[in-house]
Amino acid sequence: MILRRFLLVVIAAALLLGSLLPERITAHAKLVRAIPAPGTVLRAVPPAVRLWFNEELEPSLSNLTVWGPRGVTAVSGTGGVDLNDLERKSMVARLNPLRAGTYTVRWKARSADDLAVTQGSYQFIVRP
């Protein structure tokens, strides 16, 4: 009888733990918003690129770069997690003065919770 109750408790605990794990395993930082947005055509040059994610990022392992039409970096300094964001869910890259052309934004985000890495890229255009 005691063994049976013990087994039921163990099974119940395993089921509960199992129901929680898939959410934790798939919890990766996902891009939820960007300025400028992917595919945007701009007439004015933005001072920075800003990205927002659905969860906290690990600052030392997340980065943001912006490349110009000739493969030259457009970032002034380094781009990465915005340390002014207390939630650590956003990245920022201040930009050099941009010329007309297509710009490529590349990011790598490492989740602070599970250390999973996600990455992506998109483009925006600056018109003369």
C-alpha positions in Angstrom: 0.0 0.0 0.0 2.8 2.4 0.9 4.7 1.4 -2.2 1.7 2.0 -4.4 1.2 5.5 -3.0 4.8 6.3 -3.4 4.7 5.1 -7.0 1.6 7.3 -7.6 3.3 10.3 -6.2 6.4 9.7 -8.3 4.3 9.3 -11.5 2.3 12.4 -10.7 5.5 14.4 -10.1 7.0 13.1 -13.4 3.9 14.1 -15.3 3.9 17.5 -13.8 7.5 18.0 -14.6 7.1 16.7 -18.1 4.3 19.1 -18.8 6.5 22.0 -17.7 9.6 21.1 -19.7 8.5 21.5 -23.3 7.7 25.2 -22.6 11.1 25.7 -21.0 13.0 23.8 -23.7 11.4 25.9 -26.5 11.8 29.2 -24.7 14.2 31.0 -27.0 14.6 34.8 -27.6 12.4 35.7 -30.6 12.4 39.0 -32.4 9.0 40.7 -31.8 9.6 44.3 -33.1 12.3 46.2 -35.1 12.8 49.9 -36.0 13.3 50.3 -38.8 11.1 47.3 -39.6 12.2 44.7 -42.1 11.6 45.8 -45.7 11.1 49.5 -44.8 12.0 52.2 -47.3 13.2 55.3 -45.6 13.8 58.9 -46.9 15.4 60.0 -43.7 18.3 58.3 -42.1 17.5 56.6 -38.7 19.9 57.4 -35.8 19.9 53.8 -34.7 18.5 50.3 -35.2 16.4 49.0 -32.3 15.3 45.4 -31.8 12.9 44.0 -29.2 12.7 40.4 -28.1 10.2 38.3 -26.1 12.6 37.5 -23.3 15.7 38.7 -21.4 19.0 38.6 -23.3 22.5 37.7 -22.1 24.4 41.0 -22.9 27.8 39.4 -23.2 26.7 36.9 -25.8 24.2 38.9 -27.9 25.1 41.3 -30.7 23.7 43.5 -33.5 25.4 44.6 -36.6 24.3 46.7 -39.6 26.1 46.4 -42.9 25.9 49.0 -45.7 25.6 48.6 -49.5 29.3 48.0 -50.0 29.7 45.6 -47.1 31.0 48.3 -44.8 29.8 48.4 -41.2 27.2 51.2 -40.6 27.4 50.9 -36.8 29.0 53.6 -34.7 30.8 51.7 -31.9 29.3 48.3 -31.0 25.7 47.1 -31.2 24.2 44.9 -28.6 21.8 44.6 -25.6 20.5 48.1 -24.6 21.8 48.4 -21.0 19.3 51.2 -20.4 16.6 48.7 -20.8 16.1 47.3 -17.3 14.4 44.1 -18.6 17.3 43.5 -21.0 14.9 42.6 -23.8 16.2 45.0 -26.5 19.2 45.6 -28.6 20.4 48.9 -30.1 23.1 49.9 -32.7 23.8 53.6 -33.2 24.5 54.3 -36.8 27.1 56.3 -38.7 25.6 58.7 -41.2 24.1 56.5 -43.9 24.1 56.9 -47.7 21.4 55.8 -50.0 21.3 52.0 -50.5 20.2 48.7 -49.0 21.3 47.9 -45.4 21.4 44.5 -43.8 20.7 44.1 -40.1 22.1 40.9 -38.5 21.5 39.9 -34.9 22.4 37.1 -32.6 20.4 36.8 -29.4 21.3 34.6 -26.5 18.6 34.0 -24.0 19.5 34.7 -20.4 17.2 31.9 -19.2 18.2 28.9 -21.2 21.3 30.3 -23.1 19.8 29.1 -26.4 21.0 31.2 -29.4 18.7 32.6 -32.1 19.8 34.7 -35.0 18.4 36.4 -38.0 18.8 39.2 -40.5 16.7 41.6 -42.5 17.1 44.5 -44.8 15.9 48.1 -45.0 16.5 50.7 -47.7 17.5 54.4 -47.5 16.4 56.3 -50.6 18.1 59.5 -51.8 
